[in-house]
Amino acid sequence: MSGKNETWEKMCVEIQQRSLDNISLEIKSAKVLRAEILKVLTTASDEKILKCKIHEIQSLLKLRESSVMNTKGYSEVMGGEKNFRRDKNIAHFKLHNNCWFDFAITINETTKPAQIIGFDFELRFPENLPTSFLRIDLNLPNHNNELQNMRFHLHPGNDDIMIHSPPMSPIQILHLFLYGINIPDKIRA
């Protein structure tokens, strides 16, 4: 049972505002962001963290008009295909530890500088782990999660559970997925 609590609702407003105040979502352009992401992924491939070859990375990393904002001047940087069914047959990046991920970033290029207005990054874990995925989201403005002051949030293995996320840029989340989540050899019970 989830009830309303005035104190918690005020805290959510503060947490969300602090998150948005403490992360820069301004970028030069979607093209520059894609190039920065390509560099991170290429380095991870060279270091054998990412199990994708350079041509696979280039094929998975796309820059296109936004599919969620039906207005000129909005772009998407896609890393693989959106895959909320978590189907391994849908294009994605593969990691050395048998995890796999994809992402989508929505950019408003009608403003100067351009601004990241939404993203979802989802890391899937090997089947032998008790948690199947971790998704970090920044919902688009005016999404219903904004009414709950939860635009920045994460889903810890369940689409229906949302927890405030620490403010992270797409490059920081990418680094977290590549270098910051270690899968232990022996899983605790």
C-alpha positions in Angstrom: 0.0 0.0 0.0 1.4 3.3 -1.0 -0.1 6.4 0.6 0.5 10.1 0.2 2.6 11.9 2.7 3.0 15.6 2.6 6.6 15.5 4.0 7.7 12.9 1.5 6.1 14.9 -1.4 8.0 18.0 -0.3 11.2 15.9 -0.1 10.6 14.6 -3.6 10.4 18.2 -4.9 13.7 19.1 -3.2 15.4 15.9 -4.4 14.3 16.4 -8.0 15.3 20.1 -8.0 18.7 19.3 -6.5 19.2 16.6 -9.1 18.4 19.0 -12.0 20.4 21.8 -10.4 23.5 19.6 -10.0 23.9 18.2 -13.4 24.6 20.0 -16.7 22.4 18.7 -19.4 23.7 21.3 -21.9 25.7 20.1 -24.8 27.2 21.6 -28.0 25.0 19.5 -30.3 23.7 16.0 -30.7 26.4 15.3 -33.2 29.1 16.2 -30.7 27.5 14.1 -28.0 27.4 11.1 -30.4 31.1 11.6 -31.1 31.9 11.7 -27.3 29.9 8.5 -26.8 31.6 6.9 -29.7 35.0 7.7 -28.2 34.0 6.2 -24.8 32.7 3.0 -26.5 35.7 2.7 -28.7 38.0 3.0 -25.7 36.0 0.4 -23.9 36.2 -1.9 -26.9 40.0 -1.4 -27.1 40.2 -2.3 -23.4 38.2 -5.4 -24.0 35.4 -4.1 -21.6 33.0 -3.9 -24.5 32.7 -7.1 -26.6 31.8 -5.1 -29.7 34.1 -4.4 -32.6 34.4 -0.9 -33.9 32.2 -1.5 -37.0 29.5 -3.0 -34.6 29.7 0.1 -32.4 29.3 2.4 -35.3 26.3 0.4 -36.6 24.6 0.4 -33.1 25.3 4.1 -32.4 22.8 6.2 -34.4 21.9 9.9 -34.6 18.5 10.6 -36.0 15.4 12.8 -35.6 13.6 12.2 -32.4 11.0 9.5 -32.5 9.3 10.8 -29.3 9.2 14.5 -30.0 7.3 15.2 -33.2 8.8 18.6 -33.6 11.6 19.8 -35.9 14.9 20.4 -34.0 14.8 17.4 -31.7 17.3 14.6 -32.1 18.0 11.2 -30.6 21.3 9.4 -30.0 20.5 5.7 -29.9 22.8 3.0 -28.6 21.1 -0.1 -29.9 17.4 -0.4 -30.2 14.9 0.3 -27.5 14.2 -3.0 -25.9 11.8 -2.9 -23.0 11.0 -6.6 -23.6 14.7 -7.3 -22.8 15.0 -9.5 -25.9 18.6 -10.5 -26.6 17.8 -10.7 -30.3 17.3 -7.0 -30.5 20.5 -5.0 -31.2 22.5 -4.0 -28.1 26.0 -3.6 -26.7 27.6 -6.6 -25.1 30.0 -6.4 -22.1 32.9 -8.7 -21.1 30.9 -9.8 -18.0 27.9 -11.0 -20.0 25.8 -7.9 -19.2 24.3 -6.1 -22.1 22.8 -2.6 -22.6 21.2 -0.1 -24.8 20.2 3.5 -24.5 18.3 6.4 -26.0 19.0 10.1 -25.4 16.6 12.9 -26.6 18.1 16.3 -27.3 16.5 19.7 -27.9 18.6 21.4 -30.5 16.2 24.4 -30.9 18.0 26.1 -28.0 21.6 27.3 -27.8 23.3 25.5 -26.3 21.5 22.3 -27.1 20.0 20.4 -24.1 19.5 16.8 -23.2 15.8 16.6 -22.2 15.4 12.9 -21.6 17.1 9.5 -21.6 16.9 5.9 -20.7 19.8 3.6 -20.1 19.2 0.0 -19.4 21.7 -2.6 -18.3 20.7 -6.2 -18.3 22.4 -8.7 -16.1 23.3 -12.4 -16.7 20.4 -14.8 -16.0 22.2 -16.3 -13.0 21.9 -13.0 -11.0 18.8 -12.3 -8.8 18.4 -8.8 -10.4 17.7 -8.9 -14.1 18.2 -5.2 -15.0 19.0 -1.7 -13.9 17.4 1.2 -15.8 18.3 4.9 -15.2 15.8 7.4 -16.7 15.4 11.1 -17.1 11.8 11.3 -18.4 10.9 14.0 -20.8 9.4 17.2 -19.5 5.7 16.9 -18.7 5.9 13.1 -18.3 3.6 11.9 -15.5 6.7 11.1 -13.4 7.4 14.8 -13.3 4.2 15.2 -11.4 5.7 12.9 -8.7 9.0 14.8 -9.0 10.7 11.7 -10.2 12.0 12.7 -13.7 15.5 11.4 -12.6 15.0 7.9 -11.3 16.2 4.3 -11.6 14.4 1.0 -11.8 16.2 -1.7 -9.8 15.1 -4.8 -11.7 11.4 -4.0 -11.8 9.6 -1.6 -14.1 7.1 -0.7 -11.4 9.6 0.3 -8.7 11.2 3.8 -9.1 13.9 5.3 -6.8 15.3 8.7 -7.1 18.5 8.5 -9.1 21.7 10.5 -8.3 22.1 13.1 -11.1 24.3 11.7 -13.8 24.9 12.7 -17.3 24.7 10.2 -20.2 28.5 10.0 -20.3 28.6 9.3 -16.6 26.0 6.6 -16.8 27.8 5.0 -19.7 31.0 4.9 -17.6 29.1 3.4 -14.8 27.8 0.6 -17.0 31.2 0.0 -18.5 33.5 0.3 -15.5 31.5 0.8 -12.3 29.3 -2.4 -12.0 31.3 -5.5 -11.1 29.7 -8.9 -11.3 31.1 -11.1 -8.5 32.3 -14.6 -9.4 30.4 -15.9 -6.4 26.9 -14.5 -5.8 25.8 -14.1 -2.2 22.7 -15.9 -1.2 
